[in-house]
Structure formats: C-alpha cells, structure tokens
Amino acid sequence: MPAILKDKSRPGRIFESGDAFLEALDPPSTLRLPDCLMLDLHMTGRNGLGICAALQSTQGHLPLILIAGKEEPGTAGQVRASGAARS
C-alpha cells in the first residue's frame, strides 16, 4: 500500500493501525476526514470490518476500500452485510 500513496497526485496518509486512525479522529483533532479510506480486512488489532463499523456509527457514510490477501469462507457475506458494495 505505501507505494500507492507515494503518487503525489493522490496525497494520503498511512497509520500503523485502524485504531490509530480512529484515535487521530478524536477531538480536538485537526485531521480532516479522507475522501476515501483503504483498509486491510485482516490488519493487526481491530480488523477492517471493525473499523468500518466504528466509522459508520460515528462518521456516517465514508467511502471505503477493503482489501484482503486471501478470502476466507464467509468473508464476502460479512463484508456485504456491513454495507459494502461489490465492485
């Protein structure tokens, strides 16, 4: 992912974890909500679906891209149940 963010036409920021991103959003934060958020489904700590749920409850609609290195049985259903659209 970091290579994607090196493209200067698409500025981005990398966080150590989804929880670190959520902490950065807590007041009195000056962090602006991103136009889109890319999450690893199987990241360390709270997984991508957990971060997605936390954002939906506090921030409303925020475009998310969930990626995974491997698909496990039931994963696609869990992602769709969280409100994701398949593309």
DSSP file (Angstrom, degrees, kcal/mol; ACC not computed):
  #  RESIDUE AA STRUCTURE BP1 BP2  ACC     N-H-->O    O-->H-N    N-H-->O    O-->H-N    TCO  KAPPA ALPHA  PHI   PSI    X-CA   Y-CA   Z-CA
    1    1 A M    >>        0   0    0      0, 0.0     4,-1.4     0, 0.0     3,-1.0   0.000 360.0 360.0 360.0 -40.1    0.0    0.0    0.0
    2    2 A P  H 3>  +     0   0    0      0, 0.0     4,-0.6     0, 0.0     3,-0.1   0.851 360.0  59.1 -55.0 -33.7    2.7    2.6    0.8
    3    3 A A  H >4 S+     0   0    0      1,-0.2     3,-0.9     2,-0.2     4,-0.3   0.877 102.4  53.8 -62.1 -36.5    3.8    2.6   -2.9
    4    4 A I  H X4 S+     0   0    0     -3,-1.0     3,-1.1     1,-0.2    -1,-0.2   0.892 106.6  52.2 -61.7 -39.9    0.3    3.6   -3.9
    5    5 A L  H 3< S+     0   0    0     -4,-1.4     7,-0.4     1,-0.2    -1,-0.2   0.550  91.3  75.2 -78.7  -6.9    0.4    6.6   -1.6
    6    6 A K  T <<  +     0   0    0     -3,-0.9     2,-0.6    -4,-0.6    -1,-0.2   0.648  67.4 105.5 -77.6 -13.9    3.8    7.8   -3.0
    7    7 A D    X   -     0   0    0     -3,-1.1     3,-1.9    -4,-0.3    -3,-0.0  -0.567  65.8-151.9 -68.0 113.4    1.9    9.2   -6.0
    8    8 A K  T 3  S+     0   0    0     -2,-0.6    -1,-0.2     1,-0.3    -3,-0.0   0.688  90.7  65.3 -65.6 -19.1    1.9   12.9   -5.4
    9    9 A S  T 3  S+     0   0    0      1,-0.3    -1,-0.3     2,-0.0    -2,-0.1   0.646 106.2  45.5 -77.4 -12.5   -1.3   13.4   -7.3
   10   10 A R  S <  S-     0   0    0     -3,-1.9    -1,-0.3    -6,-0.1    -3,-0.2  -0.700  84.6-160.5-127.9  79.2   -3.1   11.3   -4.7
   11   11 A P        +     0   0    0      0, 0.0     2,-0.3     0, 0.0    -5,-0.1  -0.305  22.2 160.7 -63.0 142.6   -2.0   12.6   -1.3
   12   12 A G        -     0   0    0     -7,-0.4     2,-0.4    22,-0.0    -2,-0.0  -0.923  31.5-132.7-152.0 176.0   -2.5   10.1    1.5
   13   13 A R        -     0   0    0     -2,-0.3     2,-0.4     2,-0.0    -8,-0.0  -0.999  13.6-143.8-139.5 139.8   -1.5    9.2    5.0
   14   14 A I        -     0   0    0     -2,-0.4     2,-0.3    -9,-0.0    -2,-0.0  -0.879  12.9-163.9-107.0 134.7   -0.6    5.8    6.5
   15   15 A F        -     0   0    0     -2,-0.4     3,-0.1     1,-0.1     6,-0.0  -0.876  27.7-125.4-114.4 150.4   -1.5    4.8   10.0
   16   16 A E  S    S-     0   0    0     -2,-0.3     2,-0.3     1,-0.1    28,-0.2   0.793  90.7  -7.0 -63.1 -29.1    0.0    1.9   12.0
   17   17 A S  S  > S-     0   0    0      1,-0.1     4,-1.5    26,-0.1    -1,-0.1  -0.970  71.4-103.2-158.1 166.5   -3.4    0.5   12.6
   18   18 A G  H  > S+     0   0    0     26,-0.4     4,-2.4    28,-0.4     5,-0.2   0.870 121.6  55.8 -63.8 -36.4   -7.1    1.2   12.1
   19   19 A D  H  > S+     0   0    0      1,-0.2     4,-2.6     2,-0.2    -1,-0.2   0.874 103.2  54.6 -64.5 -36.3   -7.3    2.1   15.8
   20   20 A A  H  > S+     0   0    0      2,-0.2     4,-1.7     1,-0.2    -1,-0.2   0.883 108.4  49.8 -63.7 -37.2   -4.5    4.7   15.4
   21   21 A F  H  X S+     0   0    0     -4,-1.5     4,-1.0     2,-0.2    -2,-0.2   0.935 110.8  48.5 -64.9 -46.1   -6.6    6.3   12.6
   22   22 A L  H >X S+     0   0    0     -4,-2.4     4,-0.8     1,-0.2     3,-0.6   0.891 110.1  52.0 -62.0 -39.4   -9.7    6.3   14.9
   23   23 A E  H >< S+     0   0    0     -4,-2.6     3,-0.8     1,-0.2    -1,-0.2   0.874 104.8  56.4 -63.3 -36.6   -7.7    7.9   17.7
   24   24 A A  H 3< S+     0   0    0     -4,-1.7     7,-0.5     1,-0.2    -1,-0.2   0.743 103.6  55.5 -67.6 -22.2   -6.5   10.6   15.3
   25   25 A L  H << S+     0   0    0     -4,-1.0    -1,-0.2    -3,-0.6     4,-0.2   0.688  83.9 106.4 -81.3 -19.4  -10.1   11.5   14.6
   26   26 A D  S X< S-     0   0    0     -3,-0.8     3,-1.0    -4,-0.8     5,-0.2  -0.325  79.8 -66.8 -63.0 140.5  -10.9   12.0   18.3
   27   27 A P  T 3  S+     0   0    0      0, 0.0    -1,-0.1     0, 0.0     3,-0.1  -0.333 120.6  39.3 -60.3 148.5  -11.3   15.7   19.3
   28   28 A P  T 3  S+     0   0    0      0, 0.0    -2,-0.1     0, 0.0    -3,-0.0  -0.619  91.3 134.1 -91.4  52.2   -9.5   18.0   19.5
   29   29 A S    <   -     0   0    0     -3,-1.0    -4,-0.1    -4,-0.2    -5,-0.0  -0.243  43.2-162.4 -64.9 145.7   -8.1   16.5   16.2
   30   30 A T        +     0   0    0     -6,-0.1     2,-0.4    -3,-0.1    -1,-0.1   0.274  51.5 126.7-105.4   7.1   -7.4   18.6   13.2
   31   31 A L        -     0   0    0     -7,-0.5     2,-0.3    -5,-0.2    -2,-0.1  -0.520  55.9-139.4 -69.1 123.0   -7.4   15.5   11.0
   32   32 A R        -     0   0    0     -2,-0.4    -2,-0.1     1,-0.1    -1,-0.1  -0.626  25.9-103.4 -81.1 139.5   -9.8   16.0    8.1
   33   33 A L        -     0   0    0     -2,-0.3    -1,-0.1     1,-0.1     2,-0.0  -0.381  42.9-116.2 -59.6 138.3  -11.8   13.0    7.1
   34   34 A P        -     0   0    0      0, 0.0     3,-0.1     0, 0.0    -1,-0.1  -0.315   9.1-124.7 -73.9 161.5  -10.4   11.5    4.0
   35   35 A D  S    S+     0   0    0      1,-0.3     2,-0.3    27,-0.1    -2,-0.1   0.788  98.0   4.7 -71.2 -28.3  -12.3   11.3    0.7
   36   36 A C        -     0   0    0     26,-0.1     2,-0.4     2,-0.0    -1,-0.3  -0.982  69.3-147.5-155.2 147.6  -11.7    7.5    0.7
   37   37 A L  E     -a   64   0A   0     26,-2.1    28,-2.9    -2,-0.3     2,-0.6  -0.980   5.5-154.0-124.1 131.2  -10.2    5.1    3.2
   38   38 A M  E     -a   65   0A   0     -2,-0.4     2,-0.4    26,-0.2    28,-0.2  -0.921  20.2-178.7-106.1 123.0   -8.3    1.9    2.3
   39   39 A L  E     -a   66   0A   0     26,-3.1    28,-2.7    -2,-0.6     2,-0.5  -0.937  27.5-129.5-123.8 143.0   -8.4   -0.8    5.0
   40   40 A D  E >   -a   67   0A   0     -2,-0.4     3,-1.2    26,-0.2     8,-0.6  -0.792  16.7-143.8 -85.8 128.6   -6.9   -4.2    5.1
   41   41 A L  T 3  S+     0   0    0     26,-3.9     7,-0.9    -2,-0.5     8,-0.4   0.839  98.5  39.0 -61.4 -33.1   -9.5   -6.7    6.1
   42   42 A H  T 3  S+     0   0    0     25,-0.4    -1,-0.3     5,-0.2     5,-0.1  -0.212  84.7 146.0-113.6  41.5   -7.0   -8.7    8.2
   43   43 A M    <   -     0   0    0     -3,-1.2   -26,-0.1     1,-0.1     2,-0.1  -0.286  58.2 -82.5 -76.8 165.9   -4.9   -6.0    9.8
   44   44 A T  S    S+     0   0    0    -28,-0.2   -26,-0.4     3,-0.1     2,-0.3  -0.353  99.7   2.2 -65.7 143.6   -3.4   -6.1   13.3
   45   45 A G  S    S+     0   0    0    -28,-0.1     2,-0.2    -3,-0.1   -28,-0.0  -0.594 129.9  17.9  80.2-140.5   -5.7   -5.3   16.1
   46   46 A R  S    S-     0   0    0     -2,-0.3   -28,-0.4     1,-0.1   -27,-0.2  -0.478  90.2-125.4 -65.7 130.4   -9.3   -4.4   15.2
   47   47 A N     >  -     0   0    0     -2,-0.2     4,-2.1    -5,-0.1     3,-0.4  -0.148  27.2 -92.8 -76.2 174.4   -9.9   -5.8   11.7
   48   48 A G  H  > S+     0   0    0     -7,-0.9     4,-2.4    -8,-0.6    -7,-0.2   0.841 125.8  52.8 -56.4 -37.7  -11.2   -3.8    8.7
   49   49 A L  H  > S+     0   0    0     -8,-0.4     4,-2.4     2,-0.2    -1,-0.3   0.875 107.9  51.8 -67.4 -35.9  -14.8   -4.7    9.4
   50   50 A G  H  > S+     0   0    0     -3,-0.4     4,-2.1     2,-0.2    -2,-0.2   0.899 111.5  46.0 -65.7 -40.9  -14.4   -3.5   13.0
   51   51 A I  H  X S+     0   0    0     -4,-2.1     4,-2.5     2,-0.2    -2,-0.2   0.904 111.2  53.6 -67.0 -41.2  -13.0   -0.1   11.8
   52   52 A C  H  X S+     0   0    0     -4,-2.4     4,-2.3    -5,-0.2    -2,-0.2   0.928 110.0  47.4 -57.5 -47.1  -15.8    0.1    9.2
   53   53 A A  H  X S+     0   0    0     -4,-2.4     4,-1.8     1,-0.2    -1,-0.2   0.899 111.2  51.0 -63.3 -41.5  -18.4   -0.4   11.9
   54   54 A A  H  X S+     0   0    0     -4,-2.1     4,-1.2     1,-0.2     5,-0.2   0.901 111.8  47.5 -63.6 -40.5  -16.8    2.2   14.2
   55   55 A L  H  X>S+     0   0    0     -4,-2.5     4,-3.8     1,-0.2     5,-0.9   0.896 108.9  53.7 -68.1 -40.0  -16.8    4.7   11.4
   56   56 A Q  H  X5S+     0   0    0     -4,-2.3     4,-0.6     1,-0.2    -1,-0.2   0.869 110.2  48.0 -62.7 -35.4  -20.4    4.1   10.4
   57   57 A S  H  <5S+     0   0    0     -4,-1.8    -1,-0.2    -5,-0.2    -2,-0.2   0.755 127.6  23.7 -78.0 -22.8  -21.5    4.7   14.0
   58   58 A T  H  <5S+     0   0    0     -4,-1.2    -2,-0.2    -3,-0.3    -3,-0.2   0.729 133.5  27.5-112.5 -29.1  -19.5    7.9   14.4
   59   59 A Q  H  <5S-     0   0    0     -4,-3.8     2,-0.2     1,-0.3    -3,-0.2   0.512  86.4-144.8-115.4  -8.2  -18.9    9.4   10.9
   60   60 A G     << +     0   0    0     -5,-0.9     2,-0.4    -4,-0.6    -1,-0.3  -0.543  66.7  10.5  76.1-143.4  -21.8    8.2    8.8
   61   61 A H        +     0   0    0     -2,-0.2    -5,-0.0    -5,-0.0     0, 0.0  -0.581  66.2 161.2 -78.7 124.4  -21.0    7.4    5.2
   62   62 A L        -     0   0    0     -2,-0.4   -26,-0.1   -10,-0.1     2,-0.1  -0.965  43.5-114.1-139.2 121.9  -17.4    7.3    4.2
   63   63 A P        -     0   0    0      0, 0.0   -26,-2.1     0, 0.0     2,-0.4  -0.356  41.2-171.7 -59.0 129.0  -16.2    5.5    1.0
   64   64 A L  E     -a   37   0A   0    -28,-0.2     2,-0.5    -2,-0.1   -26,-0.2  -0.941  22.5-156.4-125.8 145.1  -14.1    2.5    2.0
   65   65 A I  E     -a   38   0A   0    -28,-2.9   -26,-3.1    -2,-0.4     2,-0.5  -0.985  15.7-163.1-116.7 116.9  -11.9    0.1    0.0
   66   66 A L  E     -a   39   0A   0     -2,-0.5     2,-0.3   -28,-0.2   -26,-0.2  -0.886  10.2-175.9-101.5 127.2  -11.5   -3.2    1.9
   67   67 A I  E     -a   40   0A   0    -28,-2.7   -26,-3.9    -2,-0.5   -25,-0.4  -0.873   5.8-174.4-120.3 155.8   -8.6   -5.4    0.7
   68   68 A A        -     0   0    0     -2,-0.3     3,-0.1   -28,-0.2   -28,-0.0  -0.992  27.8-143.1-148.8 141.4   -7.6   -8.8    1.7
   69   69 A G  S    S+     0   0    0     -2,-0.3     2,-0.3     1,-0.2    -1,-0.1   0.776  93.1  12.8 -73.1 -26.7   -4.6  -11.0    0.9
   70   70 A K  S    S-     0   0    0     -3,-0.1     2,-0.5     2,-0.0    -1,-0.2  -0.995  73.9-128.1-148.3 149.5   -6.8  -14.1    1.0
   71   71 A E        -     0   0    0     -2,-0.3     3,-0.0    -3,-0.1    -3,-0.0  -0.864  22.5-161.2-101.3 129.8  -10.6  -14.7    1.1
   72   72 A E    >   -     0   0    0     -2,-0.5     3,-2.3     1,-0.1     4,-0.4  -0.741  39.1 -78.6-103.9 156.0  -11.9  -17.0    3.8
   73   73 A P  T 3  S+     0   0    0      0, 0.0    -1,-0.1     0, 0.0     0, 0.0  -0.279 118.5  14.5 -54.2 131.7  -15.3  -18.7    3.7
   74   74 A G  T 3> S+     0   0    0     -3,-0.0     4,-2.0     4,-0.0     5,-0.2   0.281  92.6 112.0  88.9 -10.4  -18.0  -16.3    4.7
   75   75 A T  H <> S+     0   0    0     -3,-2.3     4,-2.5     1,-0.2     5,-0.2   0.931  75.2  51.1 -62.9 -46.7  -15.8  -13.2    4.3
   76   76 A A  H  > S+     0   0    0     -4,-0.4     4,-2.4     1,-0.2    -1,-0.2   0.899 110.9  49.6 -59.4 -41.0  -17.7  -11.8    1.3
   77   77 A G  H  > S+     0   0    0      2,-0.2     4,-2.4     1,-0.2    -1,-0.2   0.891 110.4  50.1 -64.8 -39.9  -21.0  -12.2    3.1
   78   78 A Q  H  X S+     0   0    0     -4,-2.0     4,-1.1     2,-0.2    -2,-0.2   0.908 111.4  48.6 -64.3 -41.8  -19.7  -10.4    6.2
   79   79 A V  H  <>S+     0   0    0     -4,-2.5     5,-1.7     1,-0.2     3,-0.5   0.926 113.1  46.5 -65.8 -44.8  -18.4   -7.5    4.0
   80   80 A R  H ><5S+     0   0    0     -4,-2.4     3,-1.7     1,-0.2    -1,-0.2   0.886 108.7  56.1 -64.2 -38.1  -21.7   -7.2    2.2
   81   81 A A  H 3<5S+     0   0    0     -4,-2.4    -1,-0.2     1,-0.3    -2,-0.2   0.759  99.6  61.2 -65.3 -23.7  -23.7   -7.3    5.5
   82   82 A S  T 3<5S-     0   0    0     -4,-1.1    -1,-0.3    -3,-0.5    -2,-0.2   0.519 129.5 -95.6 -80.5  -3.8  -21.6   -4.4    6.7
   83   83 A G  T < 5S+     0   0    0     -3,-1.7    -3,-0.2     1,-0.3    -2,-0.2   0.487  75.0 147.1 106.4   4.2  -23.0   -2.3    3.8
   84   84 A A      < -     0   0    0     -5,-1.7     2,-0.4     1,-0.0    -1,-0.3  -0.436  39.4-140.3 -75.7 147.1  -20.2   -2.7    1.3
   85   85 A A        -     0   0    0     -2,-0.1     2,-0.3     2,-0.0    -1,-0.0  -0.865  20.2-122.1-102.9 141.2  -21.0   -2.8   -2.4
   86   86 A R              0   0    0     -2,-0.4   -10,-0.0     1,-0.1     0, 0.0  -0.634 360.0 360.0 -83.9 137.8  -19.1   -5.2   -4.6
   87   87 A S              0   0    0     -2,-0.3    -1,-0.1     0, 0.0    -2,-0.0   0.351 360.0 360.0-136.6 360.0  -17.1   -3.8   -7.5
